[in-house]
Amino acid sequence: MGRKKITVIGAGNVGASVAAYASAQELGDVVLVDILDGIPQGKGLDLFETTPVLGVDTSVVGTNDYKISQDSDVIIITAGIARKPGMSRDDLLATNVKIVGEVAEKAAFYSPGAIMIVVSNPLDAMVYTAWKKSQFEPRHIIGMAGVLDTARLRSFISEEIGVSVEDIHALVLGGHGDTMVPLTRYCFVGGIPVTNFISSERLEEIVQRTRQGGAEIVGLLKTGSAYYAPSASAVQMARSVLLDKKRLMPVAAYLDGEFSERGIFVGVPAILGSAGVEKVVEVDLTPQEMAAFGNSVAAVRELVKEVDRFL
Ligand code: APR
């Protein structure tokens, strides 16, 4: 069996970082595709020339030609327009539906057996767009949001209480946006409930910062949106798929009755393996959490209705 093959669509900040992390972790050969001439080729060559320094054997190739992506195991979609300051994720909708729809269709044509990971925003709408246009089985398409949202939450909690990020586990449900539902009840530090370390008032402030995590970075960068944590999160998902690790993480997955929802992609805990989303894990919710989740799902359904108008 040869090496695995990973295609990254979009060679911008997120895509190039995905290619860098995937190659550094020796996950497989990487193909970087973009509409711009020279950018994917240049970044691909630069990354390939990095491999001897890192001591990894992977090829990295940049191209404008989807044929080169043929027979990929994983496709990671990062193409689109990044959010500018003051712009909500939803402002991006019309433009990114067109871009993501087109690239998902082309990539799927050359790699019908791949698992697709979508990073482009607004996330929940883009996963749905990629599903419609690729015509992949829904469990072969996964949206990256929860890993990033929980990474933000975990880093803030770690900083607050002075415990390693490794020992902090968190769970976020719902859409990737203002309606996300951080489940603090399921947040543990070395197996101990987080409320043992931190007051619920302070925790609520940290949750609020997490909710605004994307906007905080946009506000600082001014010329674009976050890319290191988003790309590392997408690569962690790809790694679980490529190595069939069956890691349990919060992702935007297709619901077919789980959490009493059907026909929609939304953030839930799921097991990721070589078959994509192998299982959505249901958890007990309090009436309050259930209401927040319902509210988030309703917001995603509204967004999807908008997408259907553009498709
Ligand atoms: N086909 C291929 N690539 C495209 C297309 C297309 N039709 N349209 C745009 N692109 C490419 C751009 O040429 C650019 O290189 O997508 C890339 C986007 O890169 P950036 O502008 O640097 O944006 P980035 O920060 O990488 O974010 C990409 O990920 O996190 C999300 O919200 C973010 O939706 C955004 C996406």
Residues whose N, C-alpha, C, O or C-beta is under 5 A from the ligand:
A	BS01	APR	G10 A11 G12 N13 V14 G15 V33 D34 I35 L36 T78 A79 G80 I81 A82 R83 I99 V103 V119 S120 N121 S225 A226 Y227 P230
